[in-house]
Amino acid sequence: MNIDIIGAGIGGLTTAIALEQKGIKTRIFEQTKQIKEVGAGIILANNAMQVYEKLGLRKIIEENGNPISSMNITKSNLKLLSKIDLSYFEQKYNTKNIAIHRGKLQQILINQLKSTEIKTNNKLTSIIKSENGYNLNFETGKQIQSSTILGADGLNSVVRRELFPENNIRNANQVCWRGVTEYELPIKFRNELNEAWGKSERFGFVQIAENKVYWYALKSFKKNKNEFSINNLHQYFSGYNSIIKDIINSTKKKQINIAEISDLKPTNIWHKKNVCLIGDSAHATTPNMGQGACQAIEDAYVLSECLNKYEIAKAFSEYQKLRLPKAHQVVKTSWILGKIAHFSNPILIGLRNQILKLTPSSVNRKQNEQIFQLAKV
């Protein structure tokens, strides 16, 4: 069996590693000319780290990241509203939640590949069905024949556009800034993710390495993201805790990425003949639960197990059956959470904050139990 993976992101690389370990040959086609250590941070929640434990990568990832034992929602002054204690899940699954630089994780994954070739500077433009499979057409003019394709090419997937046209990308009308900065957090914050909720905006930060902080900031917009300028970022969050203001001020502007927040409206068809979608190509989610990459990593594990057990058509069908309900639940919950976090009405904000404070820890634990449990293949 030979499988072509479109996209060398976290999902595509993890899938290639998992398939390699099953003795299945893969090629990866990546649109960028060179894979560099760029991007911001990422939190690998317990479900993702369970997969990496199975793939033998837990230790090296832990060594290159920072363990996170609680996730907190706070007011803009960092006064606690809700706390999810992750130590229970650490003990249950014997894995930690790890915050790490996305580029560092990508490099770790690339280094694990033994036989898979990553073909860079190959931006897919179209797919044409042929007698023996599919012809992949690239921007360079190159055409390659493929028998089996995995679309791991993200929210704006060309594979999905070409072969699964019935889908809709939804804009959340929120702009997101992400950055990494050299900053020494107070000790109490070094093993926590904190997300401060304000009025139509929020700010999150987490340590990803010694004296290195990954942060993200989101703000609702009415017409387009150009309503907001990176030069005014410090003003947008001027009413927040001094730590948040210091993090913003310590970040070089060239280290800040800006993007609109979108997701893929849940779709029930992830595979067609010898083509299958994984990760954001199948179920792109808003980042409000920190599960985007984690769900792609779960896809990699489940799909590799299915391909090891069944012939291709059956494997793709079983993979979708096992993964679709949970992935869609994440997409839906994350979308709703993003709207709640950006309330602008003071009465609704007060009610929301009161509910967060009064929600028992057992309820939070039960919700995370469902997220962290892997499918049995």
C-alpha atoms as one frame of an Amber mdcrd trajectory, in Angstrom:
protein
   0.000   0.000   0.000   1.302   3.453  -0.952  -0.407   6.548   0.450   0.124
  10.169  -0.548  -0.418  12.758   2.190  -1.135  16.337   1.173   0.236  18.670
   3.858   3.170  18.469   6.299   1.410  19.991   9.287   1.035  18.305  12.665
  -1.751  16.001  11.436  -0.012  14.960   8.217   3.331  14.287   9.895   1.790
  12.335  12.787  -0.197  10.233  10.315   2.972   9.474   8.324   4.785   8.367
  11.503   1.876   6.154  12.588   1.621   4.562   9.122   5.380   4.054   8.881
   5.277   2.152  12.156   2.642  -0.130  10.606   4.872  -0.742   7.566   2.724
   1.363   5.235   4.635   3.529   2.751   3.792   7.220   2.443   4.873  10.353
   0.593   4.145  13.857   1.854   3.563  16.796  -0.489   4.008  20.190   1.184
   3.336  23.570  -0.428   6.034  25.584   1.411   9.504  25.719  -0.110  11.206
  25.037   3.196   9.844  23.838   6.530  11.057  26.367   9.082  10.522  26.648
  12.825   7.861  29.319  12.559   4.438  29.814  14.090   3.373  30.169  17.674
   2.704  27.755  20.514   0.476  24.739  20.837  -0.951  22.856  23.792  -0.914
  19.100  23.422  -3.768  17.998  25.655  -3.915  14.614  27.310  -5.613  12.893
  24.355  -2.848  14.005  21.965  -0.106  12.980  24.401  -1.687   9.531  24.771
  -1.265   9.112  21.009   2.351  10.260  21.157   2.937   7.803  24.004   1.702
   5.001  21.718   4.050   6.258  18.973   7.020   6.401  21.350   7.308  10.199
  21.254   6.032  11.252  24.671   9.455  11.607  26.299  11.075  13.756  23.592
   8.019  16.034  23.430   7.995  16.454  27.219  11.700  17.312  27.148  11.113
  20.075  24.584   7.970  21.583  26.109   6.483  22.676  29.401   3.944  20.669
  31.465   0.560  22.285  32.122  -1.398  21.069  35.158  -4.356  23.443  35.086
  -6.393  25.499  32.625  -7.956  28.623  34.063 -10.571  31.103  32.866 -10.198
  34.449  34.621 -11.481  37.999  34.554  -9.331  40.619  32.806  -7.546  41.239
  36.135  -6.622  37.506  36.291  -9.076  36.869  39.129 -10.114  33.200  38.826
 -13.526  32.282  37.394 -13.039  28.613  36.534 -10.215  26.092  37.003  -9.755
  22.708  35.355  -7.312  20.611  37.378  -5.478  18.346  34.931  -3.536  16.367
  37.554  -6.394  13.822  37.776  -5.960  12.990  34.074  -2.156  12.979  34.370
  -2.444  10.193  36.940  -5.201   8.335  35.117  -3.428   8.188  31.746   0.177
   8.631  32.930   0.644  11.502  30.472   0.986  15.244  30.988  -0.491  18.105
  28.994   2.421  19.800  27.226   2.739  23.363  25.917   5.361  23.540  23.167
   6.411  25.726  20.246   4.573  24.507  17.151   7.734  24.717  15.056   9.658
  22.659  17.626   6.982  19.953  17.572   6.964  19.931  13.769  10.747  19.408
  13.722  10.517  16.573  16.269   7.969  14.835  14.047  10.037  15.336  10.878
  13.084  13.838  12.609  11.077  10.712  13.475  10.324   9.854   9.853  12.544
   7.066   8.585  11.487   6.286   5.007   8.865   8.922   4.203  10.028  11.643
   1.839   8.655  15.158   2.339   8.408  16.784  -1.077   8.433  20.538  -0.430
   7.499  23.307  -2.905   4.571  21.202  -4.099   1.420  23.297  -3.877  -1.536
  21.216  -5.034  -3.835  23.015  -7.479  -6.198  20.290  -8.703  -6.996  16.569
  -8.627  -8.265  14.706 -11.679  -9.683  11.170 -11.568  -7.793   8.772 -13.824
  -8.101   5.117 -14.815  -5.598   4.019 -12.159  -6.477   6.491  -9.439  -5.864
  10.220  -9.440  -3.610  12.752 -11.097  -2.261  15.356  -8.674  -1.490  18.663
 -10.390   0.894  21.093  -8.732   1.573  24.797  -9.151   5.033  24.023 -10.547
   3.390  22.258 -13.514   4.344  18.839 -12.199   1.752  16.046 -12.374   1.950
  12.914 -10.211  -0.217   9.812 -10.265  -1.604   8.615  -6.952  -3.702   5.615
  -5.944  -4.604   6.697  -2.392  -4.744  10.256  -1.026  -5.032  11.675   2.488
  -6.020  15.342   2.574  -4.193  16.910   5.527  -4.078  20.371   3.963  -6.068
  22.337   6.503  -9.103  24.589   6.636  -8.698  25.718   3.012  -8.041  22.175
   1.801  -7.586  21.764  -1.958  -8.366  18.047  -1.622 -11.715  18.886  -0.008
 -12.467  21.629  -2.521 -11.769  19.339  -5.480 -13.484  16.152  -4.324 -15.850
  17.122  -1.476 -17.441  20.367  -2.675 -20.467  20.307  -0.331 -19.019  22.213
   2.632 -19.034  25.680   4.172 -16.351  27.665   5.984 -17.831  29.809   8.772
 -16.295  33.079   9.905 -16.563  33.723  13.659 -16.061  37.492  13.176 -13.121
  37.411  15.541  -9.554  38.457  14.853  -6.717  36.597  16.555  -3.155  37.701
  17.266  -0.612  35.058  18.293   2.906  35.652  19.534   5.914  34.151  21.291
   8.117  36.276  23.524  11.050  36.044  25.892   9.415  36.703  29.239   9.849
  35.421  32.792   6.438  34.576  34.197   5.848  34.651  37.964   6.297  31.117
  39.364   2.562  30.576  40.014   1.762  30.913  36.287   4.515  28.673  34.881
   2.520  25.436  34.722  -0.877  26.894  33.894  -2.794  28.069  30.880  -4.619
  31.275  31.776  -7.278  32.826  29.567  -8.632  36.216  30.655 -12.133  37.097
  29.442 -13.213  40.715  29.022 -15.848  42.442  26.926 -15.873  41.150  23.310
 -12.259  40.043  23.737  -9.906  37.699  25.613  -6.214  37.063  26.177  -4.476
  33.736  26.893  -0.894  32.925  27.815   1.188  29.880  28.704   4.887  29.093
  29.179   6.273  26.830  26.425   9.940  26.739  27.494  12.147  28.399  30.070
  11.462  32.172  29.955   9.462  31.722  26.743   5.760  32.527  26.641   3.197
  31.808  23.943   0.182  34.093  23.976  -2.941  34.746  21.935  -5.448  37.584
  21.909  -8.877  37.676  20.283 -11.285  40.501  19.617 -14.707  40.576  17.914
 -15.107  42.703  14.790 -18.194  43.961  12.971 -17.066  44.269   9.348 -13.516
  42.980   8.888 -10.320  42.359  10.813  -8.801  45.584   9.451 -10.822  47.448
  12.071  -7.924  46.571  14.373  -4.217  47.379  14.042  -1.318  45.454  15.525
   0.110  48.846  16.524  -2.823  49.398  18.884  -2.781  45.943  20.475  -1.482
  47.260  23.786  -4.391  49.743  23.869  -7.032  47.075  23.279  -5.876  45.277
  26.432  -4.843  48.326  28.472  -7.427  47.490  31.153  -6.006  44.006  31.731
  -3.616  42.757  34.415  -0.093  44.218  34.240   1.374  40.785  33.379  -0.717
  40.689  30.204   0.327  44.220  29.281   3.995  43.327  29.910   3.706  40.213
  27.707   2.306  42.301  24.827   4.933  45.030  25.223   7.788  42.508  25.362
   6.832  40.918  22.029   8.526  42.049  18.815   5.917  42.937  16.201   7.512
  40.629  13.634   6.868  37.758  16.078   3.110  38.377  16.018   0.808  36.566
  13.563  -2.696  37.818  12.787  -5.612  35.797  11.396  -9.373  35.678  11.264
 -11.023  32.865  13.203 -13.003  30.406  11.081 -14.118  26.804  11.190 -15.686
  24.215   8.900 -19.414  23.718   9.331 -19.698  20.036  10.319 -19.894  17.802
   7.269 -20.747  14.087   7.269 -18.632  12.926   4.331 -14.901  12.582   5.001
 -13.987   9.923   2.446 -14.743   8.963  -1.124 -13.265   5.848  -2.772  -9.499
   6.070  -2.157  -9.456   9.618  -0.795  -9.869  10.566   2.852  -9.755  13.825
   4.814  -8.046  14.224   8.194  -7.533  17.037  10.677  -8.722  20.518   9.723
  -9.503  19.326   6.196 -12.296  17.190   7.674 -13.326  19.063  10.817 -11.586
  22.433  11.250 -12.543  23.966  14.577 -12.193  27.352  16.216  -9.330  27.321
  18.750 -11.511  27.860  21.814 -10.956  24.414  23.303  -7.308  24.023  22.289
  -8.278  20.843  20.433  -7.600  21.623  16.755  -4.242  19.871  16.436  -5.180
  17.358  19.143  -8.124  16.127  17.080  -5.868  15.795  14.025  -3.432  13.742
  16.126  -6.306  11.482  17.194  -7.249  11.106  13.520  -3.702   9.945  12.765
  -3.854   7.232  15.426  -7.343   5.930  14.567  -6.787   6.003  10.805  -3.451
   4.170  11.035  -5.065   1.466  13.198  -7.934   1.106  10.723  -5.611   0.915
   7.696  -3.613  -1.762   9.501  -6.762  -3.851  10.077  -8.905  -3.371   6.968
  -8.712  -2.832   3.227  -8.839   0.851   2.230 -12.575   1.422   1.696 -13.479
  -0.338   4.959 -10.641   1.436   6.823 -11.821   4.889   5.738 -15.415   4.030
   6.643 -14.469   2.729  10.117 -12.213   5.735  10.737 -15.075   8.133   9.989
 -17.500   6.128  12.157 -15.078   6.214  15.108 -13.946   9.821  14.816 -16.813
  11.890  13.408 -19.085  12.153  16.501 -16.318  13.377  18.820 -14.733  15.713
  16.259 -18.112  17.303  15.508 -18.853  17.694  19.217 -15.566  19.592  19.596
 -16.401  21.846  16.627 -19.891  22.647  17.949 -18.821  23.189  21.564 -15.866
  25.327  20.543 -18.064  27.531  18.339 -20.538  28.140  21.176 -17.737  28.738
  23.691 -16.212  31.375  21.414 -19.495  33.279  21.327 -19.967  33.082  25.118
 -16.400  34.296  25.729 -17.083  37.398  23.618 -20.296  38.615  25.229 -20.510
  42.421  25.136 -23.650  42.947  27.223 -22.623  43.662  30.872 -25.624  41.743
  32.234 -24.774  38.652  30.159 -21.100  38.958  31.140 -22.052  39.065  34.820
 -24.362  36.050  34.436 -21.722  34.119  32.476 -19.050  34.803  35.095 -21.372
  33.733  37.900 -22.169  30.451  36.138 -18.458  29.777  35.590 -17.755  30.357
  39.288 -20.617  28.119  40.430 -19.984  25.204  38.050 -18.705  22.256  40.140
 -15.240  20.883  39.320 -16.888  17.463  38.817 -18.797  18.863  35.809 -15.596
  20.249  34.248 -13.886  16.919  34.860 -16.701  14.966  33.189 -16.564  17.179
  30.095 -12.797  16.699  29.799 -13.133  12.965  30.401 -15.048  12.729  27.115
 -12.429  14.796  25.279  -9.387  12.942  26.630 -10.660   9.383  26.071  -9.344
   7.803  22.859 -11.526   5.680  20.603 -11.069   1.926  20.857 -10.127   0.594
  17.441
